[in-house]
Amino acid sequence: MIIAGNGQMIHHNIKSDFPINIGRRESVEPGPMLKKHWHEELMIFYIEKGTAVIHCNSEPIPVSEGNLVIINCNDIHYVENCCDHLVETYILIDFNFLRSQQEDICQTAYLTPLIQNRIRFQNKIENDGELLSQFLDVINEYDQKQPGYELWIKSCLYRILALLLRRYTIPVTDEIKNRQHHQLLPVIKYVDKHFNQKITLKSLAAMANICPHHLCRLFKSITGMPPIAYVNYLRINAAMKLLQQQDLPVGEVALTVGFSDSNYFSRLFKKYKNISPAKVPKEPAGTKTG
């Protein structure tokens, strides 16, 4: 496990075919453990022994032995040990593990809103024996690794999410929404101004200081479409205006709005506008489009 320069925690031992990270941490020295960071996965950890303060989105949350703690996707957090011996067990859940190939109600109503922070859970949970039992069951299955343990863990995680949804859902505050919007606002403004230049997903992600995968999800939650689709949307609209107002070859229009391949531009233009760019009618003289 490392923490990247942008504060993202990276777990190298998460396998793509079983993207669940389970571990145990101990600290015998009071003070901060790790540095302030975030991750796209939902994190649940259990305080086995000792006391600590969870700093989550700048809010201090005191926790002690027996508490479960939920860290929602993309929350900025760190743990501060407040005792001589802190022991915590954690599960890091990549929701891709719970998604199916076919879109269903579980994804549209629960998993996608969770990924996009449209559903959030209370951070500190006390005295919930049923939820703790499911958590410990996951730990035990992961340790034992008997045949079918992956199926068992997956079923436990669904039950954990159902319990959290029924008992610990909290409103998504304007502060969370504003934080996400603020994070992407410079990126959106840049794309609006420079859509006709070379733009890559990697460069936009670096601008927002987040990984490309997270950028796509966050960008779509705000604009309604992924970043590159948004770039193409702006380019095609600009191309439509040029074709309507000026007598330019299709290839020149394509280059002007940012496409290096005129054939690709023509195919995409027809997909968006249901007409070939070569057949776009010119506007009467003196007419302006909005």
Summary of the structure (lengths in Angstrom):
residues: 290
radius of gyration: 24.2
end to end distance: 51.7
largest distance: 80.7
contacts: 814
relative contact order: 0.09
helix: 46%
strand: 23%
